[in-house]
Amino acid sequence: MVRHESLSILVVDDSEFFATLVAETLSEEHGMATTAVTDPREAVSIAAEGTVDCIVSDYQMPDLTGLELYDAIVDKTDVPFILVTSEGDETVASRAIRKGVDEYILKQDINEADALKLLANRIDNVVDRHRTQQKYERLVANAPDEISQVRLDGTILAANETMARAFNTTTDELVGQQLSSILPEDVAENRRTQGQRAITAGSVVTFQDSIGLRHFHNIVVPLETGSEEDSVQIVTREITLQKHNEEELRRKKEELTFINRIVSHDIKNDVNVISGWAGVLPDHTDPAAIEMVERIRETSDHIAELAQIAKDFVDSIEGTTTVDLEAIDLGAIVDTEVSKLRSKHDDVTITVGDEIDAVVRANELLSSVVGNLLTNAIRHNDTDAPAIEITADRTATTIVLRIADNGPGIPDSEKEAVFEKGRKGAESPGSGIGLYLVSKLVDQYNGEIWVEDAEPTGAIFVVELQIYDPDID
């Protein structure tokens, strides 16, 4: 609400006594700056100066009626106008409202009101509404979206500058035109239909349409209902770039799917063939070449690991932004991944605690999380007797899985950086994306992952996961 003392009020009445009484009372009792005049033509000149916040005018005046004064002023400036009418003069009041007068009040009410409190409150209200409307109009005028007011028959009642620029015209030239005169007929008809929907529903309607290669998002807001002058406000935003980006994203997703199929099928099959032949070669190879055969097997295993990581990573980003989480048996995942690791590294000691039996909120890619952490624990272990210990601590809502190794450990400065994309040590034979994938998957599970120091040496990768609750999930 505006403050009384910030308002400049012009009081117009052919009765000098009444004009002075009202002006002095508003000034003395309500802190307003007031000017009283008895000549309506003088009021027009004062209003044109643009220093008046509100005009309070009597209706019955000999030279100009209050409505005629309003007509003269509204052509020159936009200022709130309150008309004072005689008791029971409802016909005049009705005409005043139709013309656009902001408010009317009976003279008898002013005379009876204590210190013109009623009039002061009306002044506050109309000025506050007027200033709010001005702010709204400035916002609409400067909005980057095309904004228009349209009758249901398609007649444009108002438009902002953005819309005028879009059609290389002016706002004045747009007003009175039909939508079909500036838009393709089918687009104009659809926007009128959506306007009718908004009026009928009494609520906002949103829809999209296109003009050639350009795409638009529209918001339709009902403005007036229950009369032949029903109209809506249409806010139109061009989304051509957004549509282009969506199409580009769809295309890239198709490419990822294709690459994923190649990685998960063709490359994996070829690697299996290489590994199979490499397994046979030791029985038919000179002992001096056994080391070379072993390198072939290690390289094949590494390619297979990369292919699996790439597949898991594509799977993790190929779906929607919302990941569907389900009940996953963490203990079964750990047992499976431990068995895989033992089959490849019979020199590693792996100890699994008894407390890992838990069902968590995750998806099938949880196996990739556990598998990558186990592989990482072996890959970076340079001891003669590599060892891994897997334990867990459980609460009512979470389980904290710990995978500890007896390797060289990770410096404090690197404990967060190890999860960055492509991050790996200078001597690391890994791809640099395994731990990044782990981190992204744990994030999707609404979990946490971090690194701690093991005693006396080594690193502990800690993964906190949520327990699956069938009553919530």
N, C-alpha and C positions, 0 to 999 in steps of 0.2 A: 504493500500500500504506500502511496506517495505521502509525503509530509506536508501538512498545512502550510508551513512557513516557506515552502519552496514554490508555492503557487501564486500566479498573477491572475486576478479575476477582473473581468470587465462586466459591470452591471449596467443594463440598459432598461430605462423605464421613462415614459413621458412625464411621470410624476416625480418631480425633483425630490420631494419629501421621501417617497418610498425608495427611490434609487439610492439616496444618501443614507437612509436608515439601514438598508441591506448591506451596502458597502462598508459602512462604519462598524456594523456588528460583526461582519465576517473578518474585518481587520482586527478589532479590539478583542473579540471573544475567541477567534479561531486562528489568529496569527497569519492571515492571508494578506498579500499585497493587493489592494483593490483600487479600481477607478470607476467612478459613477458618471454616466452621461445620460442626457435626456433626448438627444438628437440621434436617431438611428444611423444617419449618414456619417456622422462623426465616428460612430462605432465601427462602420465599415473601414474607415481610414485607419483607426487604431489597430483593428484586427489585421489589416494588411501589413503592418509593420512586423508581425511575427513574434511579438513579445508577450502575447496573451496566452495563458494556459487553458482558460475556459471562459465562455460567455454565458451570462445569465440574463435572459431577455424576456420582458413582458410581451404578451401577444397583442393586446389591444392598445395600439399607438396610432395617432392620427396620420403621420406621414408615411410610415411603413409598418405593416403588421410584423409580428415576430417571425412568421414564416417567410415573408418577403425579405426581411433582414437576413435570415438564414440563407436564402437563395443567393443574395448579393455577396455574402461572406464566403460561402462554400466555393464560389467561382474563383476566389482569390487566395484562399488559404484553408488548410485543413485544421480546424480547431474544434474541440468539444463544445457542444451547444446544448444548453438547458433552457427549455421554454416554460415560462410561467403563465398558466392559463387561469381563467376564472372558474369558480366552482361549478362543477357539472358540465363543463365544456368538453365532453368526451369526443365530440366530432373533430374539434380542432386537434386534440391530442392524437387521435387516430391518423389524421392527415400528417401530423408532425413526424410520427414514427415512420410512416411510409416514405416520407421524403428523406429520412436519414438522420433526423434530429436525435441526439444521443439520449436525451431524457426529458421528461416533462414533469411539472409539479404544480399542484393547485396553490394559488395565492393564499387561500385561507389557511392551508397547512403551514405556510411560512409564517403567517401572522400568529398562529397559535403555538408554533414550536418554540421551545425554550432556547433563546439566543440563537435562533436559526440553525439549530443543530441538525435538523433534517436536511436542510439545503446544503450545509457544509459536508455532510456525509455523502449526499448525491454528487457533489462536486468531486470529492475524493474518488468516488467510484468511477465516474465517467472519465476523469483524467487518467486514472490507473489503467482502465480498459484501453483508452486511446493510446497511451504510451506502449502498452503491451502489443497492441495491434501494429503500431509503427515498427516495433522491433521485429515482429513476425514478418511484416511486409519487406523490411530490409533483408531479413534472412532469406525469404523467398526470392527476392530480386537478385541477390548475389549468390544464390545456390548454384552449384555446378550441375545439378540435375535440371531437366526440363520440367517445369511445373505449370499446370494450367487448370482453370476451372471451366468445366464443360457441362452444358445442359444435356439431358438425356436424348434430345433430338440431334445432338452433335454440334450445337452452336458453342463456339468458344466465347466464354464470358470474360476471361482474364488469362494472361500469360506472362511469364517472367522473361527477363532479358536472354537467358540461356536458350529458351525455346525460340525466341525471335532470331537469335544468331544461327540456330540450327537450320532454320528455313530461310535465312538470308532476307529477313524482313524486320519490321518493328513490332513492338507489342501493340501499338494502336492499330496497325493494319491487321494483326491477327484477330483482334476482338471483333466479333460479329461473323467471322467466317465459319464454315462447316469444317469439321475434322477431315471429311472426305476431299476437301479442296486442297489440303496440304499433305495428306497421307494417301497411300493406296486404298482403294475402296474396301478391300477385305480387312485390312488392318484397322481402318476407321470404324467399320461395322463391329469388329470384335471388341474394340475399346468401348464403344457405346454399350454393347451387350454386357461387358464386365461392369460398366457403370450401373446398369440396371440391377445386376446381381448384388452390388454393394448397397444400393438403395433398398432393395427388397430384404436383404439380410440385416441391414442396419449395422454393418460391420465392414472392416477393411478387407479388400480382395487384392490378391497379388497374382500376377501372371507374366508370362514372357511372350514376346512376339519378335518378328524379324521383318526387315525391309531390305530386300536384296541380300547382300553379304553382311549387313549390320544386324546385331542382335540387341534386344532391349529387355530390361526388367521393369515392370510397371507396378505401382502401388495405387490403388483406387480407394479414396476415402469419401464416404457420403457426407455431403454438407447440409443439404436441406431435404426434408421429407414431408409428405402429406400435402403437396400442392402441385400445380402444373409447372412450377418453376424448379422442380427437383434438379439438383446439380451435384457434381462430384468433383473432387480435386484429383488430378492424375499426375503422379510423380514418375517421370520416366528417366531411367539411367541406362546409358549405353554399356553393354557388357560384351562387346565384340571381342576385346582382348581376353577377357575371362573365358569366353567360349573357345577361343583359339587355344588358350593354355590348357583347358580341359581336354580338347581334342588331342593336343600334343602329348598330354599325360596319358591319355588312353592309348595312343600309338606306342609310346614308350613301354607301357605296361604289356602290350602285345609282344613287343620285342623282347622284354624281359622273360615273358612266358616261353617264347621260342628258344631263347638262350638257355633258360632253365631246363627245357626238355633235352637240349643237346648235352648240357653238362651232366644231367642226371642219368641220361641213357647212353648216348654214343661214347662220350669220353670215359665214362665209368666202365662200360663194356670193354673198350680197348685196353684200359688199364688192367682190368681183370685178366685179359688175355696175356698181357706182358708179364704180370705177376705169376700167372700159371706157368708160362714157359720158363721164367726165371727160377721157379721152384724145381723144375725138372733138370735144369742145366747142371747143378752140382754133381749129378751122377754121371755126366758125360763131358766134364770139363777138367782140364789140367789143373792140378792143385794150385798152380801159380795164378790162375785166373779166377779162383774162387772169390777173392776180394772184389774183383770187378763185377761178378754176378751179384754179390751182396749189395753193392752200390746200386745196381739196376733195381733190385728189390726195394731198397730204401727209397729210391727216387719214385718208383711206381706207387709205393704206399703214400708218399707225400703228395703226388698228383691226385691220388684217390681222396686224400684228406681235403685238399684244396677244392676238388669238385664237390665234395659233400658240404663243405663250408659255404661255397658259392650257392649251392642249391638251397641250403637252409636260410641263407641271407635273403635270397630272392623270395623264398616262401614267406619270410617274415614281413616283407614290405609289399608283397603283391596283393594282399587283401585290402580291406577297407581300413580307415583310420582307427576304427574301434575293433580291437582284437577280441574274439570270442574266447573266453577262458572257461575251462572245464575242470572236472576232477581228474587229477593225474597222480598216480601212485609213485611218490618220490623214491621209495625203497626199491621198487622194481626197476626204475630208471637207473639208479646207482648200481644195482647188481648187474644189469645188462652191460653198462658201459665199463664196469670193472672187468667183466669177463672178456670183453673185446680187447681191453688194454693188456690183460695177462696173456692173451693168445699171441700178441705181437711182441711183448717184452717179458720174457720168462725170467729175466734177471731182476725184476722189480718186485719189492716187497710191498704189498698193499694190505692195509688193515682197515676193516670196516666195522664201525661200532654197531651196537644193537638198537640204538635209539632212532634210527632213520626211518622207521615205519610210520609214514604220514601221507595223507592225501592232500595235495596242495592245489591252489588256483593257478593253472598254467595251460599249456597246450602240448601237442606232441613234440614241439621243438625244444622242450625242456631237456630231452636227451642230448641235443646239441650243446646246451649250456654245460651239462655235466661232462660230456665227452671232451669238449674243448678245454675245460679246466684240468681234466686228468692228463690230456696230451701235453698241455702247457707245463704241468708239473714234471713230466718226464723230459721233455725237450730241453729244458733249461737246467737240468740236473747233471752236474759234471762229476759227481762222486762215484766211487767204485761200487757202492752198494746203495743205489737209489731206493728211496722208500716214500710211500704215501700213506697218510693216515686220514681217514674220513670219519668225522663225528658230527653230531647234531645236538642242539639244545632246543627244546620245544616249550612254547607257552600255550595259552588257551587259543590264541589267534594266529601265531606265527611259528615257523620253524627256521632255525639258523643253521645252515649247512656249512661245515668247515672242511676244506680240502688242504691239508698241510703237507709240505714236502721238506726234504732235508738238503735242498740245494743251496746255492749261494745267497738266496734272499733277494729282496728288492729294496733299493734305497728309498728313504722317505720322499725324496724329491721326485721319484718316479711312480709312487704308489697310485696316483690318480691318472697320470699320463699313460699308463699301460693300457688303459681302456680306449684311448683315442684311435681313430681310424688310421690304419697303416703304421701304427707305432710298433717298433720292434728294436731289439738291441743290435749292435753292429755285428755280433757273432751269431745272431739267431738265425736258424734255418727256416723259421716259420714265415707265414705270409703277412703277418701284421694286421690281419682282419679277424682272427679267431676271437680274441678278447673283446674287440669292438662289437662283434656279433653277440657275444655273451652279454655285454652291457646293455645293448639295445633290447634283447629279448627279456632280460630281467626287468627293464623299465616297462615293457609291455605287460608284464605280470604284476605291475605295481609293487615290485620288490626293491631291494637294495643290494648292492655288491661293493665290497671294499677289500683292501689288502692289509693284513697284519703281519707282524714278525713272528716266526716260529723260534722255539728254543731247542737247542743252542743256536742252530742256524736254520735258514730256510724261510719260506713264505707261506702264509695261510690265506687262501682266497675264501672269503666269507660271503655267503649268499643268504639273504633273508627273504623268505617267501611266505605268502599268506596261506593259512590253513583253509581248505575248502569247507564251506558251511552250506549244506543243502537247504537250509531254511532261508538263506540270503541269496545264494547264487542261482 
